[in-house]
Amino acid sequence: MTDIHPTAIIDSSAKIGQNVNIGPFSIVESDTVIGDNVTIGSHCLLARFAELRENVVLHQGVVVGTVPQDLKFKGERTRIVIGKGTVIREYAMLNRGTSAHGETTIGENCFLMAYSHVAHDCIIGDNTILANSVNLAGHIEIGDWVTIGGVVPVHQFVKIGSHCMIGGGFRVQQDVCPYSLVAGYPLKVVGLNAIGLKRRGFKTETIHLLEKTFKILFFSGFNTSQAVTRIKDDVEMVPEVQRILDFIEKSDRGIIK
């Protein structure tokens, strides 16, 4: 049964699914889509063209889908999509896309903590956690199963590979290879995110190959090109190792080392 508080303001064009709860003083603008079993707390704003898929939860004061903080934005029709099962905590703010990409995308089963910010055209994978006050600039791409600690700013256009763990309070200015554990000033790779990989069921043999890859790439003294050549020669090319090499090849900003 859908329950909409009488003080909520809902545009007549909004498409609302089954078993939706919308709290006091929340606003749902035109051309929005709300999937089944969504909960929207009090004082939230779901701005025009935003879509919440099934089982999304917005806590008090969350703002989703407002226009980008980008001087190049000219009012074009763009959108934001929040994936199934994602939870967004108090006072987070997420902007819709620009013509550059057309869409800001948050994956399924993500957890965005209080005061986090996701700017225009970001793409966030599934099962990703942004701790309190993480600030993502525009055009950032984040893979699946990434955890970013609190009060971390991430530079525009940065790519963060899957299964990374980024310590709280640091600044991310370049791309972060998949499976990395990173921390420090300046930010650097301190090791493989082995605990996270074990928790997600990675085989011991795969973790050992990734440890060998990381030793060559980050702790051998080789430059990146030399390390890539050595990895190709010395490490069994399982899909997880190949993912690292593909990530390096596609990196535009260079990788954190």
Secondary structure as GFF3:
##gff-version 3
##sequence-region A 1 257
A	DSSP	beta_strand	3	4	.	.	.	ID=ss1
A	DSSP	beta_strand	9	10	.	.	.	ID=ss2
A	DSSP	beta_strand	15	16	.	.	.	ID=ss3
A	DSSP	beta_strand	21	22	.	.	.	ID=ss4
A	DSSP	beta_strand	27	28	.	.	.	ID=ss5
A	DSSP	beta_strand	33	34	.	.	.	ID=ss6
A	DSSP	beta_strand	39	40	.	.	.	ID=ss7
A	DSSP	beta_strand	45	46	.	.	.	ID=ss8
A	DSSP	beta_strand	50	52	.	.	.	ID=ss9
A	DSSP	beta_strand	57	58	.	.	.	ID=ss10
A	DSSP	beta_strand	63	66	.	.	.	ID=ss11
A	DSSP	beta_strand	79	82	.	.	.	ID=ss12
A	DSSP	beta_strand	87	88	.	.	.	ID=ss13
A	DSSP	beta_strand	93	95	.	.	.	ID=ss14
A	DSSP	beta_strand	103	106	.	.	.	ID=ss15
A	DSSP	beta_strand	111	112	.	.	.	ID=ss16
A	DSSP	beta_strand	117	118	.	.	.	ID=ss17
A	DSSP	beta_strand	123	124	.	.	.	ID=ss18
A	DSSP	beta_strand	129	130	.	.	.	ID=ss19
A	DSSP	beta_strand	135	136	.	.	.	ID=ss20
A	DSSP	beta_strand	141	142	.	.	.	ID=ss21
A	DSSP	beta_strand	147	148	.	.	.	ID=ss22
A	DSSP	beta_strand	153	154	.	.	.	ID=ss23
A	DSSP	beta_strand	159	160	.	.	.	ID=ss24
A	DSSP	beta_strand	165	166	.	.	.	ID=ss25
A	DSSP	beta_strand	180	183	.	.	.	ID=ss26
A	DSSP	beta_strand	188	192	.	.	.	ID=ss27
A	DSSP	alpha_helix	194	199	.	.	.	ID=ss28
A	DSSP	alpha_helix	204	219	.	.	.	ID=ss29
A	DSSP	alpha_helix	224	234	.	.	.	ID=ss30
A	DSSP	alpha_helix	239	250	.	.	.	ID=ss31
###
